[in-house]
Each structure stands twice: as C-alpha cells, then as structure tokens.
C-alpha cells in the first residue's frame, strides 16, 4: 500500500473494515451456532490472508481489480448468505464449445 493514493488507501481500509464488520454480524444459513462460528472465522481468516497477500501491490489497475473482486465477493456472500467464494468450473461458452456439444449430442442420438 506504499504507492497508493490516499483515497485508494482509504477505500481499501474501508473494505477491510466492512469485511470484518460482516464477519462480526454473520449468521449462517442454518442458524446453527457452530456453523456460524466456523463461517465467521473463515471470513476473518480469508480477509486477513487476501489483504496481507495484496498489501504490496502497487499497480493501480491491479489494485482496482482487487477492490472490484472484494466488492463482488461481499455482494455474492451477502446475497446468497454463503461466505465461501463461488467456484468457476467453466468459462463462458464459446461458439466452438457449443458446436462441439451439439455435435456430440447429435452423434449420440443417432
């Protein structure tokens, strides 16, 4: 965070505080105390790990990307009430992959 503008630094610190506040107030979807405690701990540990990992990032574009990723994870986590990141198994379908799938389906139905 050495070469950050003061505004960017405040934005990053604000996001970190927001994540810790979310962890403090978190309730698991099941409502079970043990699960809630595990999820709260996961949120705190994940925040610490990722913010420490990226603390020496100086490229403004990369900093912006990290901020956007953090904001997206907050939104998704709160929306679905799941603290864990959503897996990305497949990218967006391409024309080639769709054509391959269609061909494969047609071939198997004959």
N, C-alpha and C positions, 0 to 999 in steps of 0.2 A: 504494500500500500504506500510505498515511498513516493512514487511519481504520480499519484492520483491528485486530481483537483480536489479542493476542499469540499465541493458539492458532491463529487462522486464518493469521496470518503464517507461523508455523512449518509449518503444513500446506502452504502454497503453496511455501515454500522447500524443503520435503521433496520435493514433487512435482518441482520443478525439478532437484534433485539426482538424483532417481530417473531422470528422463528422460536426464540427462547420463550416468548410470551405464549405462543401457540402450544409449546410443549407443556408449559405450566398449567394451562387450562384444558388440555387434551382429555377427551373421553373416548374410549374405544367404542366401536360399533356394537360390540356385545354387551358393554356395560360392566363387564367383569373387572374387578379391581386389579387382579394380577395382570391381565392383558393390558389394561390401561397403564399400569406402571411400566410394563415392558415397552409399550409404544412410546411413552413419554421419554424413557431412557434412550430409545432408538433415535428419536427426533433430536435430542440434545447431542448425542454422540455423532450423529450424521452431520449436524450443523458444525460442531467443533472440527470434525475431520475435514470437511469440504472447505470451510473458511480458512483453516490453517494451511491446507494444501494450496490454496489460491492466494495466499497473502502476499506473495512476491510477484504476482502477475503485474506487469507494467504496461502491456499493450492495451490501449484504450478500447479497441474492438473486442479483444478477448475479455476485458473487464465487463464490457456491455453484454457480451454473450453470457458470462457467468451470472450477471444480475438478472437477465431475462430467464435463464434456466431456474434460478432460485425462485423468482416470482411465479413461474409456471408450476413448479413443484408445490409451492404453497397453495396455489389455486386448486390444483388437482387433488392434493391431500385433503383440503378442507371440503371440497365438493363431494368427494367420494368417501370421506371420513376414513381414509387409509393413509398412514404415514409413509408407507414404502413407495419407492418410485415405481411407475408402471413400466413393465418390460416392453421393449420394442422387438418383437420377434421378426417382423417383416417390414420392409420399407414400403413405400407407396408402390402399388402395382404399376408395372411398365407395360407398354403395348406388347413387347416381346414375351413377358411372363404370362400375360393374359392369353395371348395367342397360343403359347405352349400349353397352358392349362386347358384351353378349349380343344386343342388338337388331341391332347391326352384323353380328355373325356369322350370325344367323338370316337377315337380309336378303340377305347374300351367298351363302348356301347355297341359296336358292330359285331 
